Amino acid sequence: MIELIAATGGALLTAIFVSAGSLSYRGKKNREDVVSLLTKVELISDKMDDMHADMRDIYGRLNSLDIAVAELRPKR
């Protein structure tokens, strides 16, 4: 009878530790995935900021070209 209780207790403890190890591994993997995604979002955000600055520069140049072309057109 004692052997049965000991075997059941050992199996139960083994199952608990295996489950805890699995949860720990999954938690670590999830944290790594979150860090990876955050890094990618920050990179995209930086690129969007750069593109926004470039677009402002392009539209500023187009505006000055539009003004220069308007000055060159003959008035009717």
Secondary structure as GFF3:
##gff-version 3
##sequence-region A 1 76
A	DSSP	alpha_helix	2	72	.	.	.	ID=ss1
###
